[in-house]
Amino acid sequence: MEDKSWSPDSWKRCTALQQPEWPDIDKLEIVNKELSTFPPLVFAGEVRSLTEQLSEVAQGKSFLLQGGDCAETFADFTANQIRDKLKIILQMAAILTYGAGLSVVKVGRIAGQFAKPRSKETEYINGKEIYSYRGDAVNRLSTDESSRIPNPKRMLRAYHQSAATLNLLRAFTQGGFADLHKVHLWNQEFIKRSPQGKKYESIAMAIDSAMKFMQACGINLDNTKLLRRTDFFTSHEALLLGYEEALTRQDSISNNWYDCSAHMLWVGDRTRDVNGAHIEFLGGIHNPIGIKLGPTTKIDDLMVILDKLNPENIWGRISLITRMGAEKIDKFLPKLIQSVKENGHRVGWICDPMHGNTFTTTSGRKTRAFDAILKELDSFFSIHDTESTIPGGVHFELTGDNVTECVGGAQEINVDQLENKYETACDPRLNNEQSLELAFYISDLLKQRNRE
């Protein structure tokens, strides 16, 4: 995969879309130089491990669960919030593993998801034109003009918060919190009495029974590391290329380059320019890469991008994350799958059933309908069955909190209830109960596929 013309800064020769209009380029360079001296957030060996696990996902031997905040913020940064996001992902993974009999690769949209692409550089608030909010790594959500001016120093805070978040995640996942003996503790108190919480508790009890059976058979579970800890990886959109370049390091063992800001990076639907700076940058790093694909995806461009990003056609290198929308997936996804198969590309197919199903209410709130999310998932699995390909995973925006941002689900949240607890900095997220409901639904889809 080595390209002798590539370097961590070779993206600067190309057009870089969705970059903030930094008012002081000298200040930006000072910040990026400082970032380049900081320790890596993740390590090459961890990244290689994820690539191996994603290879299993692409070949149907595991299932990818990728989820987390739409946009992390500096304000919502507490140990409890990090723990609760991890809890809901561990719960979902337990449901999928127990129900479908598949190992689950757990990847969070966390510890780096501080930047967002926007459709317009500016917006009008109270009749005044100001910069659009581009994530806490760039500017503030506040609507006064000065808060929206891009400030590169905010990337330093994004780095330090990512480092602290990763430190806590490693402590939780390697220090006993992810122990299957504690599967009951992952169920949050305020949803235990809900239908989804009760259903989860029954699975937790079944897992307990299975472990007691193994112990009765003389198996020493205390020394079984796989039951006491879990791998948990991080991911975010590789949007701010100066930040990503600054955290790119050459591995001393393999001499390969890795973007050490996260284990997995993805390129968005708005930055997937075949000749653009984002594809140029991602082509030289050895992290696994996600490619977001919407209805506007041009098949010929995608084939060129796959050749550029994965010239050696390595399993686990590329995950295609489709975000079509419930009403468009049947029209666009089959053609993409057929072209990828015909050209022999080895990829993992992942469904993002959220971004294509966003709509704005009459009051101006963005939301998503739970039924539309389920419909897109149904189509995703059905299309892959028809094409004899593998539905390898899901990609969600979710939170461990009991928010009211997406309508529908067992809670029957309606448009009028959105204001009860609408807390996202950007796009609406599934709450904890909706996330569990979705995990049970996906488990049923996987079980049906296994039976067939």
N, C-alpha and C positions, 0 to 999 in steps of 0.2 A: 504493500500500500504506500510505500515511500515515494514521495514526489519531491525531486531535488529542487524544484522551483518554489516549493512551499516553505514558508517560515511563519512563526506566530503572528507576524505583522503583515504578511502578504495580502491579507484582506483589504488593506488600505489602497491597493491598486484598483479595487473594484468599487462599484456604487453600493453604499451601505444604506439600506432602507430602515426607516423607523428609528433613527438615531435622534436624540434630543438636540434642540438648537442651543448648545451650550454657549452662554454669553461670553465666557472667558476661557479661551482655548489653552492659554498658559496655565491656568489653575487646573484645568482638566489633565494636562500632561503631568503636572506635579503629583496629582492624586494617583494617576495610573502608575507612575514610577514608584510611589510609595507602596501601592498594592503589590507591585512586582517583587518587593522585598519580604512580603509577609509569608508565613508558612502555608503550605498547601492545606486546603480544607479536607480533601479526600486523597487517597493514595492509589498508586498505580495497581497494586495487587488487588485492592478492593474493586477497582474498575474492571480488571480482567475477570474477576469472579462473577461480576454481574453479566459481562458479555457471555460467559459460559452458561449462566443460568438462562439468559435470554435466548441462547441457542436451543435450549430445551423447550422454551416457550414456543419458538417458531416451528418446532417439529412436533408439537402436540404432547409433549411429555410433562409440561408444567403450564401454569396459567399466570398471567401477569395481572396484578392488581396495583394500579397506579392512581394515587389520589391525594388530595390536599387542597389548600387554599387557592382560590383564583389569584389573589395577590396578597402576599404577606405584608404586614405593616409593622412599623416600629412600636406602635401603641399596644398592639395585641401580642405581647411578648412576656409570657409568664410560664413557669414550670408546669402549672396545671393545664394551661392551654396546649402546650406541646404534648404532655402526657395524654390528654383527651383525644387529640388527633391520632396519636399512635394507638390508643385503645380501640378506636372505631375501625382502624385498618386491621388490627390484630383480630378483632371480632369478625370482620368480614372474611378475613383469610381463614379463620377457624371454620366458619360456615361453609366456605367453598371446599376446603380440604376434606372436611367430614362428609359433606353432602355429595361431592362429585368425585372424591378419591384422587384428587390431583394435588401435587405440591404447588404452593403459591409463591411466586416471586413478588416481594413487597417493595414498592418504590413510592416514596412520598414526593409530592410537589411541595417541598419544604427546604429550609436552610439555603435559600437562594432565589426564590420566586418573588423578587422585589421590583421587577420592571414589566411593563405592559405595553404592547403595541396599541396604537389608536388610529381610528379612521381619519381624524383631522388633527392638525397641529394645534389648533386653538378651538375654543368654544365660547359661547356667549352665556354669561351668568349675570342676571339682573341687568340686562342690556349692555353689559361691558364685555369686551373680548379679552380673554385671558388664555394662557397656555393650558392645554389639556393635561389632566393628571396622568402621569406615565409610570406610576409606581413610586414607592417610598425611596427607592435608590436614586430617583431623579428629582422629584419635587413633592410637595405636600398636597393632601386631599382638600385642605381648606380652600375656600373660594375667594380669598383676597388675592389681589394681583401679585404681591411679593412672594406669597407662598408657592405660587405656580412657576416661578422662575427656576429653570433647571440649575441644580447646585451639585457639582461633582463630589463635594465632600460627603454627600449622603451615601456614596458608594462605600466609603470607609466604614460607616456605621452598618451598612448592609453586610459587609464582610464580617465584622465583629459579632453581629447578631447571628449570622450563619454559623460561625465557629462555636458560639455558645449553644446554639440549638443542636448542632451535631454532637457536641460533647454530652449533652443530656440524652440524646437519642441512643448514643453508644452505651451510656450507663444503663438505660432502661432495657435495651435489647440484649445486652451481654451480661448484665448484672443480676438477672433473676426476675425482672418484671415480666418478661415474655415467656417465663416458665409455664408449660402447659398444666402444671399442678395448680396454677393460679388463674385458670381460664375463667372462673367465676368472678374474679376481681375486675375483669375488663368490662363487665356490664355496669354501666353508670346507674346510680341510684334512681335518678328521675325517669329512667325509661324501663326499669325492671318490671313495672306493673303494666306496661304497654303490651299489646299483642306480640310485637316483634321482640321485646325484651324477654317475655315469657317463652317464646319459641327458641330464643337463643339459650336461655337457661336449660331447656331440655337437652340441647346439644351439649352444653357444658357438663351436664350430669352424665350423658352418654360417654363423653370423653373420660370423665372421672372413672366410670365403670370399666372402660377398656383398660385404663392404666392400672386399676386395682387388679384386674384379671391377669395382666402381664406380670405384676409383682407377685401374685399368688403362684404364678408359674415359675418363679425363681429368677425373673429378669430384674436386674438392679437398675432401676430407672434413674437413681440419683447420679449415676456416672454416665448417663446418656446425654451428651451435650446437645444433640438435636432437639431434645425435649425441654431443655432448660434455657436455651437462648435461640435467637433467630437472626438471620441476616436482614438488615433493613437498609435500603439504598435511597439516595436523594437525587432529585432531578429538577430542572427548571428550563425555561426557554432561554436559549443563548442569544439574547437580544442586544445587550450593551457590549459591543465587541471590544471596546477598550478594556472593560472589566475582565472579560473572558481571556483576552490576550495576556493581561497582567498576571493571571493565575494559571497560565499554561506553563508546564514544566517538562523537561526532558528526563525520562526515567533512566536512572543510572544502570539498571540491569539490562533492559532491552534497547535503550537509546531511542525509544519511541516517545512521541510527544503526547501528553495527556493534559486536558483541561481539568485542573484540580479544584475547580469551583463546585463540582458536583460529579456524581458517578455517571449520570446519563444527562445528555442535553438534547433539546429538540429545536427544530426550526419551524416557525409558524407559517400559517397559510398566507400571511402578508409579507413574509420575508423569504419565501421559497423561490427566489429569482435564480434561474439556472446559471446566470453569469454574475450573480451578485456576491457581495462581500460575505454574507452568512454561509453560503455554500462553500465558498473558497476557504473560509476559516475551518469549518467543520470537516472538510476533506482531509486535513492534515493531522487532526487529533485522533487518538485511538479509543476514545470513549464510545460506548454504544450511542447511536443517534436515533432520535425519533423524528419523523417527518409528518407534519400535520397536512392532511389532504381534505379539501373541501370540494364543493361542486364545480368550482372554477378551475380545478386541476387539469392541466393539459398533459395528456398521456405521453406525447413525444418528449416534453420537457422532463417529466418524471423519469423516463428511461435514461436520459442523459444524466440527471441528478444521481440516480442509483449507480451508474457507471463511475461517476466522479467520487461518490462517497464510499463505495464498496467495490473497487476494481477487482479485488481478489475473491469477491462473492462469498464472504465469510458468514456462516450462520451466527446470529446474535448481534451482528453489527448494526443492522437496520430494522427498526420497527415502524411500520406504516400506520399512523394513527388517523383513522378516518372520522371526519366530523361533517357528515352530509346533511343531517336533518331527517326527521322521520318521513317527510313527504318527498324527499329527493333521493334517498339512499338506493331504492330499487332501480332508479334510472341510471345512476352514475357508478355505483360500486362494482357491479358485474364487469363492466368494461375495463375498469382498472385492474381487477383481479386477473382477468383473461390476458391482458397485455403483460402483466408482471410474470405470469406463468409462461407465456409464449416466449418471453425473452430470457427465461431461466434464472430470474433473480431470486435469491434466497432471502426472504424477509419474514418478519413476524407481523401478523395482522391484528391490530388493536382497535377497539371501538371507543370513540369519544362521543357518547350519545347526548351531550349537553350543549356544546357550542352551536350546533346547527338548529337547536330548538329554543333559542332565546327570543322572547318578544317583550315589547314594552306596553305596560298598561296605560289606561287613559290618564292616570295620575303621574305618569312618567317613570314608574319603577320598572326596571328590567326583571324579568322572572322566567322560569321554565316550568313547563307542565310535566308532572311526573308520568302521566300516560304517554306523552310523546317520547320521553326517554325510554320507556319500556318498549314502545313500538319500534324505535330505531334499533334497540337491542335484538328484538325478535327478527327484524329484517336482516341484521348483520349475521346472526347465526344461520338463518334460513338460506341466505345467499351463499355462504361458505359451504353449506351442505350441498347445494346445487352444483357448485363449482369444484367440489371435492378438495377444498382447501381448509385451512385450520383457523378457526376463530380463537386467537391466542391470548386475548386479554381485554381489559377495560381500563379506561382513563376517565376519572371523575374529578369534579370539583366538589369537595365535601368539607364538613367541619365536625368536630366532636361536640359542638354546642347544639342546643335546642332552638335554632333560629327558625324564622319564618320567611324564607327567601324564594323557595320553589313551591308552586301550588300543587295540590293533589296528594296522593299517597293515602295510607291508612288513616292519617290524621285529618284528611280532607281539608287541608289548608286552602282557603279561597283568597281571591284577590283582595278582599277587604281586610284580611288578616295579615297581609304582608307587612304592614307597618308595626305589628306587635313586637317583632324582634328582627328587623332588617339591618344587618350589621356589616355586610360585605363592603370592601373598599372598591370593588369593581363589579364582577359578575355574580349572579346568585348561585348559592351552594346548596347541596343537599344537607339536611340536618342529620343528627345521629340516628333517629328512628327511620327516616327515609333511606339512609345508607344501609341499615340492616335489612330493611324490606327489599332493597335492590339486591343485596347479597343472596338472600333466599331465592329470589327470582332467577338470578344468574345460575345458582346452584341447580335449580330445576332444569334450566336450559342445557346445562352441561350433562346432567344425568340422562336427559332425553337423548342427547347426542351419543352418549356412551351406549345406551341401549340399542340405538339404531346401528 
